[in-house]
């Protein structure tokens, strides 16, 4: 299979091969820079690592490979972020049902992602990002979320999992759910990261079962761990010292540009 101009080919066919070409040092450096940016921004706002890193990687490689490369790093980022908010075990007990529903949905989304051409999901990822960016502009009557907590948890949990399995982006659905459920900032951060963690574990199980995870993805992920950890801790330390709104505006601007790029790539 011939690579499109400007794309980095880490695979030989359009369907997860068992062998990939070894990435060049320049490619690994580019991945490291992307992970560094995503981890730093995640540390500042408490979420967003896969939302930032996946579309950035998807500009250069296919979406499936981008999701594979972010699997292990996202698990690390989620664990550190949940721990940074304190009351770790209380958070696990409180949001375990939501995370379990998200994990179930992620299994469904991951199965679809494996069997369907990933390029069609770039537009879906772009739409998910735009939905997140303009969620506060959409006037929806979601009072039923607070009035029916069990039903709403099921709908939003499974829906977020499916979207996460397909695009690596659970945040739009989870943030709407948290806001309508009147969660505090700390609760929002812990609940979303716990769902991301469950979703990544589901993806890892699914991809491993189908023998899609290779030593090359593991190699790149492990190489990025040090950069991600340092960048994440720097972001967490700055979270309470710098006005978060400034960085949120930067993230929103970056995500808007990435959404447009993904839409453009999906139609050419």
C-alpha positions in Angstrom: 0.0 0.0 0.0 1.4 3.4 -1.0 1.5 6.1 1.7 -0.2 9.4 1.0 2.1 12.5 0.8 3.1 13.8 4.1 2.0 10.6 5.9 4.3 8.4 8.0 3.8 4.8 7.1 4.0 2.5 10.1 2.1 -0.3 8.4 2.1 -2.1 5.1 -1.7 -2.8 4.6 -4.9 -1.0 5.5 -5.8 -3.5 8.2 -3.5 -3.7 11.2 -0.7 -6.0 10.0 1.2 -8.2 12.3 4.5 -6.5 11.3 5.2 -2.8 11.0 8.1 -0.9 9.6 10.5 0.4 12.2 9.8 4.2 12.8 12.7 6.5 12.1 14.3 8.5 14.9 12.7 11.7 13.5 9.3 10.1 13.7 9.9 9.1 17.4 11.0 12.7 18.1 7.8 14.0 16.6 5.7 11.6 18.6 7.6 12.6 21.8 6.9 16.3 21.1 3.2 15.5 20.6 3.0 13.5 23.8 4.9 16.2 25.7 2.4 18.9 24.6 -0.6 16.7 25.3 0.6 15.6 28.7 1.4 19.2 29.8 -2.0 20.4 28.8 -3.7 17.4 30.4 -1.8 18.2 33.6 -3.1 21.8 33.6 -6.8 21.2 33.0 -7.0 17.6 34.3 -8.1 15.9 31.1 -7.4 16.0 27.4 -4.3 13.8 26.8 -6.0 11.5 24.2 -8.1 14.3 22.8 -5.0 16.4 22.0 -2.5 13.6 21.1 -4.8 11.5 18.9 -5.8 14.1 16.3 -2.2 15.4 16.2 -0.9 11.9 15.5 -3.7 11.3 13.1 -2.5 14.2 10.9 0.6 12.1 10.2 -0.5 8.4 10.6 -3.7 6.5 10.4 -6.2 6.8 13.2 -5.9 3.2 14.3 -2.1 3.4 14.7 -2.6 6.8 16.5 -4.9 5.1 19.0 -2.5 2.2 19.5 0.4 4.6 20.2 -1.6 6.4 22.9 -2.9 3.4 24.7 -0.2 2.8 27.3 0.7 6.5 27.7 -3.0 7.3 28.4 -3.3 4.7 31.1 -0.3 6.2 32.8 -1.6 9.7 32.5 -5.0 8.7 33.9 -3.6 6.9 36.9 -1.4 9.9 37.8 -4.2 12.4 37.3 -6.7 10.5 39.5 -4.1 10.2 42.2 -3.2 13.9 42.0 -6.7 14.8 43.1 -6.5 12.8 46.3 -9.0 10.3 47.8 -8.0 7.7 45.3 -10.0 4.8 46.6 -13.1 6.9 47.3 -13.0 8.0 43.6 -12.7 4.4 42.4 -15.7 3.3 44.5 -17.8 6.3 43.5 -17.3 6.2 39.8 -16.7 2.5 39.2 -20.2 2.0 37.7 -19.7 4.8 35.2 -16.2 3.5 34.3 -17.6 -0.1 33.9 -20.2 1.2 31.5 -17.6 3.2 29.6 -15.4 0.1 29.4 -18.3 -1.9 27.9 -19.0 0.8 25.4 -15.3 1.0 24.5 -15.2 -2.7 23.8 -18.0 -2.2 21.3 -16.3 0.8 19.7 -12.9 -0.9 19.5 -14.5 -3.9 17.7 -16.0 -1.6 15.2 -12.7 0.3 14.8 -10.8 -3.0 14.0 -13.2 -4.1 11.3 -14.0 -0.8 9.6 -11.6 1.5 7.6 -10.4 4.0 10.1 -10.3 7.0 7.8 -14.1 7.4 8.1 -13.7 8.0 11.8 -11.6 11.1 11.3 -14.7 13.1 10.5 -16.4 11.6 13.6 -13.4 12.6 15.7 -13.5 16.2 14.3 -17.2 16.3 15.1 -16.6 15.1 18.6 -14.0 17.8 19.2 -16.3 20.5 17.8 -19.1 19.2 20.1 -16.8 19.6 23.0 -15.7 23.1 22.0 -19.3 24.3 21.4 -21.1 22.3 24.1 -21.8 25.5 26.1 -23.4 27.1 23.0 -25.9 24.3 22.5 -29.1 24.9 24.5 -30.4 21.4 25.4 -32.9 20.5 28.0 -30.9 17.9 30.0 -32.7 18.1 33.3 -33.5 14.4 33.0 -29.8 13.7 33.7 -30.2 14.9 37.4 -33.7 13.5 37.7 -32.8 10.0 36.5 -29.2 9.4 37.6 -29.1 5.7 36.9 -30.5 5.9 33.4 -28.4 8.9 32.5 -25.3 7.2 33.9 -26.0 4.2 31.6 -26.7 6.3 28.5 -23.7 8.6 28.9 -21.3 5.9 30.1 -22.0 3.5 27.2 -22.2 6.4 24.7 -18.8 7.8 25.9 -17.3 4.4 25.7 -18.4 3.7 22.1 -17.1 7.2 21.0 -13.9 6.6 22.9 -13.4 3.2 21.3 -13.9 4.6 17.9 -12.0 7.9 18.2 -10.1 8.0 21.5 -12.3 10.9 22.6 -14.8 10.4 25.5 -14.5 13.9 26.9 -17.4 15.7 25.1 -20.0 13.2 26.5 -18.5 12.9 29.9 -18.1 16.6 30.4 -21.8 17.2 29.5 -22.7 14.4 31.9 -20.6 15.8 34.7 -21.9 19.4 34.3 -25.5 18.3 34.3 -24.8 16.1 37.3 -23.4 19.1 39.1 -20.0 17.5 39.7 -17.2 19.7 41.2 -14.0 20.3 39.3 -12.3 17.5 41.2 -15.1 15.1 40.7 -15.2 15.9 37.0 -11.4 15.3 36.7 -11.5 12.0 38.6 -14.7 10.6 36.9 -13.5 11.4 33.4 -10.0 10.0 34.0 -11.4 6.9 35.6 -13.6 6.4 32.5 -10.7 7.0 30.2 -8.6 4.5 32.2 -11.3 1.8 31.9 -11.7 2.6 28.2 -8.0 2.3 27.5 -7.9 -1.0 29.3 -10.8 -2.2 27.2 -9.0 -1.1 24.0 -5.8 -2.8 25.2 -7.6 -6.1 25.8 -9.4 -5.9 22.5 -6.3 -5.1 20.4 -4.2 -7.7 22.2 -6.9 -10.3 21.7 -6.9 -9.5 18.0 -3.0 -9.5 18.0 -2.9 -5.9 16.9 -0.5 -4.6 19.5 3.1 -5.1 18.3 6.5 -4.5 19.8 6.8 -1.3 17.8 3.8 0.4 19.6 5.1 -0.8 22.9 8.6 0.4 22.1 7.4 3.9 21.2 5.1 4.1 24.2 7.8 3.1 26.6 10.2 5.6 25.0 7.7 8.3 25.6 7.0 7.5 29.3 9.7 9.7 30.7 8.8 12.7 28.6 5.1 12.2 29.4 5.7 11.8 33.2 7.8 14.9 33.5 5.5 17.0 31.3 2.4 15.8 33.1 3.8 16.6 36.6 4.9 20.1 35.4 1.3 20.7 34.2 -0.2 19.4 37.5 2.1 21.7 39.5 1.0 24.7 37.4 -2.7 23.8 37.6 -3.2 25.8 40.8 -0.7 28.5 40.1 -1.7 29.7 36.7 -5.1 30.8 35.4 -6.5 27.8 33.8 -8.7 29.8 31.5 -5.7 31.0 29.5 -4.6 27.5 28.8 -8.2 26.3 28.1 -8.4 29.0 25.4 -5.1 27.7 23.9 -6.4 24.2 23.9 -9.7 25.2 22.4 -7.9 27.0 19.6 -5.6 24.1 18.9 -8.5 21.6 19.0 -10.5 23.8 16.6 -7.7 23.8 14.1 -7.2 20.0 14.4 -10.9 19.4 13.9 -10.8 21.4 10.7 -7.7 19.4 9.5 -9.4 16.1 10.3 -12.6 17.1 8.4 -10.4 18.2 5.4 -8.5 14.9 5.4 -11.7 12.9 5.6 -13.1 14.4 2.4 -9.9 14.3 0.2 
